[in-house]
Amino acid sequence: MLINMLSLVAMTIAFSYMMLKAKFGRTRRLAMVPLACVAVELSVTGLLTPSLFPVLTAVLILLKGVILACCFSAMRADAAMFRRRARRLAARKAAAASELRINALVTSGCCA
């Protein structure tokens, strides 16, 4: 029962964090995986006890750990993609501003 509660809390926190902090839609869609784990966990609570199925319980714990690790790495990738996009946008704006400044200098020089 304690394992179920810890799993529910961890998956709910992973879902909430991904939905609130993710910048891209594909990362938000990936947040549905921990939510589905929560739904399955709630539907089978009490049916699968570690003493009856120790190997299956160990495999499920391992799979939940893999899911949480994948969610963590997806959030890191999401943040990295957002930083790259922000840098590209800033560079594009700086290039456009310098081009406007150069065009203004060239145009004012021709009229004089």
C-alpha positions in Angstrom: 0.0 0.0 0.0 2.9 2.4 0.8 4.4 1.7 -2.6 1.1 2.5 -4.3 0.8 5.8 -2.4 4.4 6.8 -3.2 3.8 5.9 -6.9 0.6 7.9 -7.0 2.3 11.0 -5.4 5.4 10.7 -7.7 3.4 10.3 -10.9 1.0 13.1 -9.9 3.8 15.5 -9.2 5.5 14.5 -12.5 2.2 15.2 -14.4 1.6 18.5 -12.7 5.2 19.7 -13.2 5.3 18.8 -16.9 1.9 20.4 -17.6 2.9 23.6 -15.8 6.5 24.0 -16.9 6.6 22.5 -20.4 7.0 25.0 -23.2 6.2 22.6 -26.1 3.1 20.6 -26.9 4.8 17.3 -27.4 6.2 17.5 -23.9 2.7 18.3 -22.5 1.4 15.3 -24.4 4.1 13.2 -22.8 2.7 14.3 -19.4 -0.3 12.1 -20.1 1.9 9.0 -19.5 2.3 9.6 -15.7 -1.4 10.5 -15.6 -2.3 7.2 -17.2 -0.1 5.4 -14.7 -2.1 7.2 -11.9 -5.4 6.1 -13.4 -4.2 2.5 -13.7 -2.8 2.5 -10.2 -6.0 3.8 -8.8 -8.0 1.2 -10.6 -5.9 -1.8 -9.4 -5.2 -0.5 -5.8 -5.4 -3.4 -3.4 -5.5 -6.1 -6.1 -1.8 -6.5 -6.6 0.0 -7.0 -3.4 3.8 -7.3 -3.2 3.6 -10.5 -1.2 1.5 -12.3 -3.8 3.4 -11.1 -6.9 6.9 -10.1 -5.8 8.5 -10.3 -9.3 5.7 -8.4 -11.0 5.8 -5.8 -8.3 9.5 -5.3 -8.8 9.0 -5.0 -12.6 6.3 -2.4 -12.1 8.5 -0.4 -9.8 11.3 -0.5 -12.3 8.9 0.6 -15.1 7.6 3.5 -13.0 11.2 4.6 -12.4 11.9 4.4 -16.1 8.8 6.5 -16.8 9.9 9.1 -14.3 13.4 9.2 -15.7 12.0 9.7 -19.2 9.8 12.5 -18.0 12.8 14.2 -16.3 14.9 13.9 -19.5 12.0 15.2 -21.6 11.7 18.3 -19.4 15.4 18.9 -19.7 15.2 18.6 -23.5 12.2 20.9 -23.5 14.1 23.6 -21.6 17.1 23.2 -23.9 14.9 23.6 -27.0 13.3 26.7 -25.5 16.6 28.3 -24.7 17.9 27.6 -28.2 14.8 29.0 -29.7 15.0 32.1 -27.5 18.7 32.6 -28.5 17.9 32.2 -32.2 15.0 34.8 -31.9 17.3 37.2 -30.1 20.0 36.8 -32.7 17.4 37.3 -35.5 16.1 40.5 -33.8 19.7 41.8 -33.3 20.5 41.1 -37.0 17.3 42.9 -38.2 18.1 45.9 -35.9 21.6 46.2 -37.2 20.4 45.9 -40.8 18.0 48.7 -40.3 20.7 50.9 -38.7 23.0 50.2 -41.7 20.2 51.0 -44.2 19.5 54.2 -42.4 23.1 55.3 -42.5 23.5 54.4 -46.1 20.3 56.2 -47.1 21.1 59.3 -45.1 24.6 59.4 -46.6 23.2 59.3 -50.2 20.8 62.2 -49.6 23.5 64.6 -48.3 
